[in-house]
Amino acid sequence: MSKRNAPPPPLRKQQSWSPDAHRDAAWRRRKVSHQLGRRCQSVTDDDLQELKGFIDLGFSFKPDSPDLDPKLSDTLPALGFYCAVNKQFSDRFSRSASSSSFFSDTSSGSSTTTIFDPGNYIDHSPYQI
């Protein structure tokens, strides 16, 4: 074919910058990971950020509550991790002989049981799941 008779190149959409570009990219990564199926039950940083967002909005999750819907753990993958850490924290706190020795251990920053900063969890919201 000569250049004169060749069809024009197909039109393509140019990807422009959007304020939601980071959110869209995170959504695409999550979508792909769910499509591929999780090989293990690991919690990603995105999962923790999503759970933190729910807590920031005022939702509270009681780990030992019988009202906690199991479908919620499918929706929020980090919720199981959060409940396990909360249970471990409350068990450790109740076993502690004095609260001052417990807080002196965690103030060094070597605690492995914290997900968020201690000031982030305030349970005074009207929403409860």
N, C-alpha and C positions, 0 to 999 in steps of 0.2 A: 504494500500500500504506500502511496506517496503521502508526504506530509500534509498536502492540501486535503486529501480525502480521509485522513485519520480522525476518529471521533475525539471530541474534546476530553480532557482529563475529568474524572468524576469530581464533583464538588465535595469538599470535606469541611466539617465544622472545626473551626479553630478553637482550641481550648483556651479560654481567657481566665484571668484570675477572678476569683469570687471570694467574698468573705467567709463563705461556707466551705471552701476547698478542703481545709483540714478535716472538718467534720465528715464531708463526703468521702474523703480518702479513708478515714477510719471506718466508715460504714461499709465501704467496699471490701476492706480487709476482713471485717467481721463476717460479711456475707459469704466471702470465699471460704473462710475457715469453717463456717457452719455447713456450707455445701459439701466440702470435702469430708466433713464428719470429724469430730475430735477423736484422735487416737488415744488420748489420755485426758484426764479431767484436770488439766492445769488451768489456773486462773491467770489471765493476762492483765497487763496494766490498764487496758481499756475496760475490762470487766470491773476492776477496782474503782476506776474513775466513774463508771456508770452507777455503781452502788453508792459511792460517795455523793454523787449528784442527787440520788433519791434521799439520802440522809440530810443533805443540805436543804432540800425542799421541805423537810419537816417530817418525813416518814420515819417511823421507828420500827425496828424488827426485834421481837422478843424471841431469843433462840429456843427457849424451852416451852414456848406457848403451843398448846394443842391447836390453836387457830391458824397457825402458820401453814399455808397451803403448799403442798409439795410442788405444784405447778409453778409456784413463784421461783423456786430454785432453778427450774428450766429457763425461766425468763431472765433471771439475774444469776449468772453462774457464780459470781463471787459471794452470794448469800450463804452458801454452805460453808465456805471458808470463814466468813464473818461470824457465823454462829459457832463454829468450832473454836475460833480464837476467843470469842466472848465467854464460852463455857470454860475454856482453860483459864482465862483471866479470873473469872468468878470463883473457880475452884481454888486457884492459887491464892486469891485474896482471902477466901474464907479459911484456908488452912494457915494463913499467916498468923503468927503469934501476936505481932503488933503491926499496925499499919505503918508506923514510921520506918521499920526495917524493910518493909515491902517497897515503900516509895524511895528509900535510899538506894535500893537495888536498881530500880527502873530509871532513876534520874541520871544515871551514868550514861544512858543512851544505848546500853547493850541489851536491852530487852528485845526479844524476838516475837513477843505476843502483840505488839501494837501494829495496827493497820494505818490508822490516822493519828494525827496529833491528839493528845489527851483532851484538849479544849474543843475538839470538833464534835464530840458526842454529848449532846445535851438532850435528855429525854423529858422534855416538857411540851411536846407538840400534841395537838389534838388528833393527829393522824396516827393510826396504829394498824399495822398489818400483822 
